[in-house]
Amino acid sequence: MSGSQLPVERFDANARDALGDPVLRGALRRATDLFGERRRAAIDDVGADDFEALRDHARAIKDATLAHLDVHLERFVAQAEARGAKVHWARTGDEACELLAGLCAGAGAKTVVKSKSMTTEEIELGAALEAHGLRSIETDLGEWIIQQAGEVPSHIIVPAIHKTKAQIAALFADKLGTDPEADEKALTAAARDVLRREFAAAEVGISGVNFAVAETGSILILENEGNARFTTSLPKVHIAVMGIEKVVPRFEDLAVFLKLLPRSGTGQHLTSYQSILTGPKQDPSADGPEELHIVVLDNGRSRFLDQAVTRASLACIRCGACLNACPVYQQVGGHAYGSVYPGPIGAVITPQLVGVGKASQLPYASSLCGACREVCPVRIDIPALLLHLRQEVTEGHEPSGSPFGAQRRPAKRGERLGFRLWSFGVRGRLRYEWGSALARFGQRLVVRGGYVGKVGALLSRLAPPLGAWTGTRDLRGLAPRSFRARWRQELRHQELRRQGLTPSGGER
Amino acid sequence: MRVALYVTCLVDQVWPSVGEAAVRVLRSAGCEVDFDPRATCCGQPAYNTGYHDQARPQARQWIESFEHSGAEWAVLPSGSCAAMVHHYPRLFERGDPWRGRAEAFAERAKELCGFLVDVLGVDDLGARCPARVTWHDACHGLRELGLRDEPRRLLGKVADLELIEMEGADQCCGFGGTFSVKYPELSTAIVDRKCESVAATDADYVVSGDVSCLMQIEGRLRRIGSTTRAVHVAEVLAGMVPARQQETSA
């Protein structure tokens, strides 16, 4: 019953649909405003200066780790295996799904419980397990809601951010037979009842990983509901799935990220639960799984690593702060991006995962306002990465051996021609002045009282940007006299007079 | 002090009173102002859309212009175009002599408010503006150049001006260059939120440091029938913004 993404190629159409949904927009506005406020309060609590120092520290750890990722990963694997975990490598999402399905079959599983993990969303694990005849149950409340609704998450830490309480109550009434007027408490209790039974039945628990510590072979999982702790301790087999970028060198590094991630994401000082897991249980009478498997996934990440510019996107700790702060995300939500990773960081990561040609609209799904960079706990310069990807879209080509070699970049003929013409017009002073004089003459057709109102269908076709602008906004026309004309005729002379010269007197 | 004024192409062609205001403000702050008509557009539209090959000649044009000007500083009545100049080095490979020239230019390029307050140490230009105004932080001035207090300090010294902070003054207006026409519905949804915040202040004028944002906000305000007008901070500082009788909408 897994949902599917909207087409990543059509951010424009997806966004238009989202804008036409006032309930969605109301839910998004309330939630993103609230998370923004909580984040600010949680940071004030640390002190802004200390928080800035933490951000620097976190990024330095990430950069240093990424520079020698192989070394840190190998150390992590050696340590984890020394503690009894079994580590598996997966190059692609499909390979990871096959591997996981095989591990589940080996454990004789019929029911699998999952705690929230974007990496497993990325590889579409839920659908893969179902295809192998397994029941895969999401246990994070938001994820479970999404699964019941047959949708996909629209936020990386708040999967059901786009849903209102009323919609959830209606969904529960339909699926569980609860009172359609039930309040949050009753709804949560109803979900808990169902989920407790699933936890008890499941043979395998699958989780993600927030951080993997090379020094000790431990994994850290952050959550607020206790479902991840159940997932990783009740079933006799626990499988953790992590991207290669999740490793940090030292145990003490966790202290830095623990101060940053919850504050940035949900505005919490700390998540309600932090589970640091090191190997399976050692003592048969203790709690915990008998087997711990860790699946280390590449799925394109080593390609990001190869490029100095895009490598920075591997520093992302998936806190979701940039989504909440983004004026585009605030309006359209996550589904419009057509990717498991939405928002500003998603617009950077997705084209790298699925190909710049296919996701060519996403780097443009930003006003480049920089709010994302301002809130990013690891200081990823997202606007700079978007600019880089825009250049990839217009001027780049797939390197040889790229898995996206068969993809075509958009031709953008009209836009390309437009910029060539523009470039011709602004490269020299005379062309620019003649060009603007011509435009000044031509605009008399459409300018009324200094402004262009909504233009007709014909003009919209001839000059699409003009139609696009004036559909909803008046456009200030070119001024009757340019600044440069005023400068030549008056302003410059005032300067000369100030220096005791006259216009006709020439330079001294 | 000799400054080269780069009014930007939008000011030059669409909103020339901003350039005139910048000239007046800089002169009243004691600067000798030069303007080079060979400098046209900074190249930002092409750069931000991914056409670096078309942006590069503009970078060269502006770098040469500034080198010939002999001015100490380049001043721009736009945070966005000033930030673009700061991006110029990225258009040239390491080892390309243009890169060093771009870096030298970037170090001398300042947005008007930042130049007045941080370089000249001036905040009172003796202007008067008997009106209620609200300030919109243009994103690039705020987040690329770090200008938050400078314009507020300058506006704070304008006689009879009442500055009312709007909610989310630092939220984007949704312009974003070609974003505004690539995703017009989205761009409009974002500016609608800005217009809501402006309306809540009941201001006569919304003031900002970038005419691009002002064109977006003004364009939407006019379309929805608001009586609030958009003006550039340079126009306020030059004393060019008249008092307004609150027009009652019909």
Interface residues (C-beta under 8 A of the other chain):
Chain A: D12 A15 R16 L19 R25 P327 V328 Q331 V332 P363 Y364 A365 S366 S367 L368 C369 G370 A371 R373 E374 L387 R390 Q391 E392 V393 T394 E395 E415 R416 F419 R420 W422 S423 V426 R427 R429 Y432 E433 S436 A439 Y451 P464 P465 A468 W469 G471 T472 R473 D474 L475 R476 G477 L478 A479 R481 S482 F483 R484 R486 W487 R488 L491 R492 Q494 E495 R498 Q499
Chain B: V7 C9 V11 D12 Q13 V14 W15 P16 S17 G19 E20 V23 R27 E32 V33 F35 P37 R38 T40 C41 G43 P45 A46 Y47 N48 T49 G50 Y51 H52 D53 Q54 P57 Q58 Q61 C139 H140 L142 R143 E144 Q171 C172 G174 F175 G176 G177 T178 F179 S180 V181 K182 Y183 P184 E185 L186 S187 T188 A189 I190 V191 R193 M215 Q216 E218 G219 R220 R222 R223
